[in-house]
Amino acid sequence: MSLFQALPDQHNKGARPLADRMRPRTLDEFVGQEHILAPGKPLRLQIERDDPGSIIFWGPPGTGKTTLAKIIANVTKAEFIEFSAVLSGIKEIKQVMADAEKARQYGTRTILFIDEIHRFNRPQQDAFLPHVEHGNIRLIGATTENPSFEINGALLSRCRVYILKPLAEDQIMVLLRRALEDEERGLGKLHLRAKDDVLRQIAVYASGDARSAYNVLEVAAATAGEQGEISDEILKDTLQKKILLYDKSGEEHYNLISALHKAVRNSDVDASLYWLGRMLESGEDPLYIARRVVRMSVEDIGLAAPEALNLCLSAKDAIDFLGMPEGALALAQAVAYLALAPKSNALYTAYGEVLEDVEKTTAEPVPLHIRNAVTKLMKQVGYGKGYQYAHDLNTKVADMECLPDNLRGRQYYHPTNEGREKALGQRLEEIRRLREEAKNLDNA
């Protein structure tokens, strides 16, 4: 790769995809991202002031990351090198860095744009550091993954991170209408018609991705041919099935399961079912969801509705038995029940406190009176001495400490008044009262 390689043929526009041909060339043509590009906003000020700082663009596909990098290069009159983290290695990095350093000596500024920068490993990312530090390059990286997880901290600290949002439906419709009317770069010479309802369907399908919307429009336009109109029927044939943005190992995976869990916890059955459907339709492993649903039943419902655990385990078995898509309804049933069930995290909190005491307190021996005396020697040294068999007592509750001495009297479980846990709380109060009565009798 060289700074002086031949540029692509800019006149052969017909061979390039519509999304590439319609790429905005100036900030005035750019649609969306007003939160960083409107007058007075940070990125616009950085561009207008010709601020040489390096940048990371973080956002979903088709939101303008590459386009913004090219606009910045054009505005600042810098040499633009596009670098793919998927196709390039450390050898190519070093060559580009050497070329950039030579170009700087002749007064040429270089913008190095790295698409999918998160795919570079740590040593590869480290190779950019000295050149960013010395000003040989202005690095602009694009990533769909959270940069705080995927990009070297030293490199990240030298870049400004701008978050790009999915485009709104109305914004995508503006782009589609522009493509239909533009005779130079778009489809204007075809003189095609399309109703707003049709364009809105494309915008909904695209889910904020302008590139996806352009691709659909281009295929639909080719299908329309001499009919002169992109009709509903043509669009249906073009769309077939909506493809949802999802990465089963990326951040969106964790965002969606977090949304499902929090909707269940907040007793929002409609949102719970929606997020479940989003995950399943995006191709998530239903058994992964089933495992997380089982966890929700014990973390957020607990003993307020203990039957929830059995229902969730049954849903898991149904997935195994039926497979997909039939098993989806079993998961939906479990999720809806969890959302509507009374909520309690008392057991979750109690067990957390137990683990904290296990970690932070001395692991004292089991009290002698609750040890099993299985040999004569054990009996002689006091194993089981003083043990009270609860079934022999009228109250079925003995005044007998079962915790180690250093945790005597510790209370972990505090039932709520939700669902069946209310009755368990009343039973717990009764047990404590009976134990206190037994203690008073022993001391009398």
C-alpha positions in Angstrom: 0.0 0.0 0.0 1.4 3.4 -1.0 0.4 7.0 -0.5 0.9 7.5 -4.2 -1.2 4.6 -5.5 -3.7 5.3 -8.3 -7.1 6.5 -7.3 -10.2 4.6 -8.4 -11.8 5.6 -11.6 -14.3 8.3 -10.4 -16.1 8.4 -13.8 -17.1 4.7 -13.7 -20.0 5.5 -11.4 -22.4 3.0 -12.8 -20.3 0.0 -11.7 -20.2 1.2 -8.1 -23.0 0.3 -5.7 -25.7 2.9 -5.1 -24.6 3.3 -1.5 -21.1 4.2 -2.5 -22.2 6.6 -5.3 -24.6 8.4 -3.0 -22.0 8.8 -0.2 -22.2 12.5 1.0 -19.2 14.6 0.0 -19.7 17.5 2.4 -21.1 18.1 5.8 -24.1 19.9 4.2 -25.0 16.7 2.3 -24.6 14.5 5.4 -27.9 13.4 7.1 -28.1 12.4 10.7 -25.8 12.6 13.8 -26.9 16.1 14.7 -25.8 15.5 18.3 -22.2 15.8 17.1 -22.4 17.5 13.7 -25.0 20.3 14.2 -23.4 23.9 14.3 -21.5 24.3 17.5 -21.4 20.6 18.3 -18.0 19.0 19.1 -17.2 17.0 15.9 -18.3 19.9 13.6 -16.1 22.3 15.6 -13.2 19.9 15.4 -13.5 19.6 11.6 -14.0 23.4 11.1 -11.0 24.2 13.2 -8.9 21.7 11.4 -8.1 20.0 14.7 -5.5 17.3 14.0 -6.6 15.0 16.9 -7.2 11.4 16.2 -10.8 10.0 16.3 -12.7 6.8 17.0 -16.2 6.5 15.5 -18.3 4.0 17.3 -21.7 3.0 16.0 -23.7 0.4 14.1 -23.2 -0.3 10.4 -24.5 2.3 7.9 -24.4 5.3 10.1 -21.7 7.3 8.3 -18.4 6.3 9.9 -16.4 5.9 6.7 -18.2 8.9 5.1 -17.3 11.2 7.9 -13.6 10.1 7.7 -13.6 10.9 4.0 -15.3 14.3 4.5 -12.7 15.2 7.2 -9.9 14.3 4.7 -11.5 16.4 2.0 -12.1 19.4 4.3 -8.6 19.3 5.8 -6.9 18.6 2.4 -5.2 15.5 3.8 -4.0 12.4 2.1 -6.6 9.7 2.8 -5.6 6.1 3.2 -8.3 3.5 3.9 -7.1 0.5 5.8 -9.0 -2.7 6.6 -8.3 -4.4 9.9 -9.7 -7.6 8.3 -7.3 -7.8 5.4 -4.1 -6.1 6.8 -1.4 -7.3 9.1 1.6 -5.8 10.9 3.8 -5.8 7.8 1.3 -3.5 5.9 1.0 -1.3 9.0 4.7 -0.7 9.1 4.8 0.1 5.4 2.0 2.6 5.6 3.6 4.2 8.7 6.9 4.6 6.9 5.2 6.2 3.9 3.3 8.6 6.1 6.5 9.7 7.9 8.1 10.4 4.5 5.0 12.4 3.4 5.1 14.5 6.5 8.6 15.6 5.7 7.3 17.1 2.5 4.4 18.8 4.3 1.7 16.3 3.4 -0.7 15.4 6.1 -2.0 11.8 6.2 -5.4 10.6 7.6 -5.3 6.9 8.1 -8.8 5.4 8.3 -9.0 2.0 9.8 -12.3 0.2 9.3 -13.2 -2.4 12.0 -10.3 -1.3 14.1 -11.5 -3.6 16.9 -10.3 -6.5 14.8 -6.6 -5.5 15.2 -5.0 -7.3 18.1 -3.1 -5.4 20.9 0.4 -5.6 19.3 -1.0 -4.3 16.0 -2.8 -1.4 17.7 0.5 -0.6 19.6 2.2 -0.2 16.2 0.2 3.0 15.6 1.0 4.6 19.0 4.4 6.3 18.2 3.1 7.6 14.8 0.0 9.1 16.4 2.1 10.5 19.2 4.6 12.1 16.8 1.9 13.5 14.5 2.9 11.4 11.5 -0.7 10.3 11.0 -4.1 11.4 12.1 -5.8 8.1 13.0 -9.5 7.7 12.4 -10.9 4.4 13.5 -14.4 2.9 12.9 -15.8 0.2 15.1 -19.2 -1.4 15.8 -17.9 -2.7 19.2 -17.5 -0.8 22.5 -14.0 0.8 22.2 -13.4 0.6 25.9 -13.4 -3.2 25.6 -11.8 -3.6 22.2 -9.1 -0.9 21.8 -5.8 -0.6 23.6 -6.1 1.9 26.5 -3.0 3.8 25.5 -4.3 4.3 21.9 -7.8 5.1 23.1 -6.5 7.8 25.5 -5.0 9.6 22.4 -8.3 9.6 20.5 -11.6 11.3 20.9 -14.5 8.9 20.8 -17.7 9.9 18.9 -20.8 7.7 19.2 -22.9 7.5 16.0 -26.6 6.6 16.4 -28.8 4.6 14.0 -30.5 6.8 11.5 -34.2 7.6 12.1 -36.8 6.4 9.6 -37.4 10.0 8.4 -33.7 10.5 7.8 -33.4 7.4 5.8 -36.4 8.4 3.7 -34.6 11.7 2.9 -31.7 9.7 1.6 -33.9 7.3 -0.4 -35.8 10.2 -2.0 -32.5 11.9 -2.8 -31.2 8.8 -4.5 -34.3 8.5 -6.6 -34.0 12.1 -7.8 -30.3 12.4 -8.3 -29.5 12.0 -12.0 -25.7 12.3 -11.6 -25.0 9.7 -8.9 -28.3 8.1 -8.1 -31.3 6.6 -10.0 -32.7 9.8 -11.3 -32.3 8.9 -15.0 -34.6 5.9 -14.5 -37.4 8.3 -13.6 -38.8 5.8 -11.0 -41.7 6.6 -8.7 -42.2 5.3 -5.2 -44.8 6.2 -2.6 -43.8 7.4 0.8 -45.3 4.2 2.3 -42.9 2.1 0.2 -39.9 4.2 1.2 -41.0 4.0 4.8 -41.1 0.2 4.6 -37.5 0.2 3.3 -36.5 2.6 6.2 -38.2 0.3 8.7 -36.4 -2.7 7.2 -33.0 -1.0 7.3 -33.2 -0.5 11.1 -31.1 2.7 11.0 -28.6 1.4 8.4 -28.4 3.7 5.4 -26.3 1.3 3.4 -28.9 -1.4 3.8 -31.6 0.9 2.7 -29.7 1.9 -0.4 -29.1 -1.7 -1.3 -32.8 -2.6 -1.0 -33.7 0.5 -3.2 -31.1 -0.5 -5.8 -32.5 -4.1 -6.1 -36.1 -2.9 -6.1 -35.3 -0.3 -8.8 -33.7 -3.0 -11.0 -36.8 -5.2 -10.5 -39.2 -2.4 -11.3 -37.5 -2.1 -14.8 -39.9 -0.5 -17.3 -42.9 -0.4 -14.9 -41.7 3.0 -13.7 -42.8 2.5 -10.1 -41.5 0.6 -7.1 -44.7 -1.0 -5.9 -45.6 -2.8 -2.7 -45.4 -6.1 -4.6 -42.0 -5.4 -5.9 -40.8 -4.3 -2.5 -42.2 -7.5 -0.8 -40.3 -9.6 -3.3 -37.1 -7.6 -2.7 -37.3 -7.7 1.1 -38.2 -11.3 1.7 -37.2 -11.3 5.4 -35.9 -8.6 7.7 -32.3 -9.3 8.9 -31.7 -7.9 12.4 -28.4 -6.5 13.5 -26.9 -9.0 16.0 -23.6 -10.4 17.1 -23.9 -13.4 19.4 -20.5 -12.6 20.9 -20.6 -8.8 20.8 -22.0 -6.0 22.8 -25.5 -6.2 21.2 -25.8 -9.7 22.6 -25.3 -8.4 26.1 -27.4 -5.3 25.5 -30.4 -7.4 24.5 -30.2 -10.0 27.3 -29.8 -7.1 29.7 -33.0 -5.5 28.3 -34.9 -8.7 28.6 -33.7 -9.3 32.2 -34.5 -5.7 33.3 -37.9 -5.7 31.7 -38.8 -8.9 33.5 -37.5 -7.5 36.8 -39.7 -4.4 36.2 -42.8 -6.6 35.6 -43.2 -5.2 32.0 -44.6 -8.2 30.2 -44.9 -6.5 26.8 -41.3 -5.3 26.8 -40.1 -8.7 28.1 -41.9 -10.5 25.2 -40.5 -8.0 22.7 -36.9 -8.4 23.7 -37.3 -12.2 23.7 -38.7 -12.0 20.2 -35.8 -9.7 19.1 -33.2 -12.2 20.4 -34.8 -15.3 18.9 -35.4 -13.7 15.5 -31.8 -12.4 15.4 -30.6 -16.0 15.7 -29.7 -16.2 19.4 -29.3 -19.8 20.8 -32.7 -20.5 22.5 -30.9 -22.6 25.1 -28.8 -19.6 26.1 -32.0 -17.6 26.7 -33.5 -20.5 28.6 -30.5 -20.6 30.9 -30.8 -16.9 31.6 -34.5 -17.2 32.2 -33.9 -19.9 34.8 -31.5 -17.5 36.5 -34.1 -14.7 36.5 -36.6 -17.1 38.2 -34.3 -17.5 41.2 -32.7 -14.1 41.2 -35.7 -11.8 40.8 -38.7 -14.0 41.8 -37.3 -16.5 44.2 -39.6 -17.7 47.0 -42.2 -15.1 46.2 -43.3 -17.6 43.5 -41.1 -20.7 43.8 -43.1 -22.5 41.0 -41.4 -20.1 38.5 -38.3 -22.2 38.6 -40.1 -25.3 37.6 -41.9 -23.5 34.8 -38.6 -22.2 33.4 -37.0 -25.6 33.6 -40.0 -27.0 31.7 -39.5 -24.4 29.1 -35.9 -25.5 28.7 -37.1 -29.1 28.3 -39.6 -28.0 25.7 -36.9 -26.3 23.7 -34.9 -29.6 23.8 -38.0 -31.7 22.8 -39.6 -29.4 20.2 -36.7 -27.4 18.8 -37.3 -24.1 17.0 -39.5 -22.4 16.1 -42.1 -24.4 18.0 -40.2 -24.1 21.3 -40.3 -20.3 21.2 -43.8 -20.3 22.7 -42.6 -22.2 25.7 -39.9 -19.5 26.3 -42.5 -16.8 25.8 -44.8 -18.5 28.4 -42.0 -18.6 30.9 -40.9 -15.0 30.3 -44.5 -13.7 30.5 -45.0 -15.6 33.8 -41.7 -14.2 35.3 -42.7 -10.6 34.3 -46.2 -11.0 35.9 -45.0 -12.9 39.0 -44.5 -11.2 42.4 -40.8 -10.2 42.8 -38.3 -10.8 45.5 -34.5 -10.7 45.6 -34.4 -11.7 49.3 -32.9 -15.1 48.7 -30.4 -13.6 46.2 -29.4 -11.0 48.7 -29.2 -13.5 51.5 -26.9 -15.8 49.6 -24.7 -12.9 48.6 -24.3 -12.0 52.3 -23.5 -15.7 53.1 -20.7 -15.7 50.4 -19.3 -12.5 51.9 -19.2 -14.0 55.4 -17.6 -17.2 54.0 -14.9 -15.0 52.3 -14.3 -12.5 55.1 -14.8 -14.4 58.4 -12.7 -17.2 60.0 -13.9 -20.6 58.9 -14.6 -21.9 62.4 -15.3 -25.6 63.0 -18.8 -27.0 62.9 -20.3 -26.8 66.4 -19.9 -30.1 68.2 -23.6 -30.5 69.0 -24.6 -30.7 65.4 -21.9 -33.1 64.3 -22.7 -36.8 63.7 -21.1 -39.1 66.2 -20.5 -42.1 64.1 -17.8 -43.7 66.2 -17.3 -44.3 70.0 -14.3 -41.8 70.0 -16.4 -39.1 68.5 -19.0 -39.6 71.2 -16.3 -39.4 73.9 -14.9 -36.1 72.6 -18.4 -34.5 72.5 -19.7 -35.0 69.0 -23.5 -34.7 69.1 -23.6 -33.7 72.8 -26.5 -31.4 73.5 -28.2 -32.0 70.1 -32.0 -31.7 70.3 -34.0 -33.7 67.8 -36.7 -31.2 66.6 -39.3 -33.8 65.8 -39.4 -34.9 69.5 -40.4 -31.4 70.5 -44.0 -30.2 70.6 -43.0 -26.9 68.8 -40.7 -28.7 66.4 -38.2 -25.9 67.1 -35.3 -26.2 69.5 -33.3 -23.5 71.2 -30.1 -24.6 69.4 -27.5 -22.5 67.6 -26.6 -24.0 64.2 -24.1 -21.3 63.1 -20.5 -21.2 64.1 -19.7 -19.2 67.3 -18.3 -16.2 65.4 -21.6 -15.8 63.4 -24.0 -16.6 66.3 -27.3 -14.9 65.8 -26.6 -13.8 62.2 -29.7 -13.3 60.0 -29.3 -13.5 56.3 -32.8 -14.1 54.9 -35.3 -11.2 55.2 -38.5 -12.2 53.3 -40.6 -9.6 51.5 -44.4 -9.3 51.6 -44.6 -10.4 47.9 -46.5 -13.5 46.9 -45.9 -16.6 48.8 -42.9 -15.1 50.5 -45.3 -13.2 52.7 -46.5 -16.5 54.2 -42.8 -17.6 54.6 -42.1 -14.3 56.4 -44.9 -15.0 58.9 -43.6 -18.6 59.4 -40.1 -17.2 60.0 -41.4 -14.9 62.7 -43.3 -17.8 64.3 -40.1 -19.9 64.3 -38.1 -17.1 66.0 -40.9 -16.7 68.6 -40.9 -20.4 69.3 -37.1 -20.5 69.6 -37.2 -17.5 72.1 -39.9 -19.4 74.1 -37.7 -22.5 74.2 -34.7 -20.4 75.3 -36.8 -18.9 78.2 -37.8 -22.4 79.3 -34.2 -23.6 79.3 -33.2 -20.6 81.4 -36.0 -20.9 83.9 
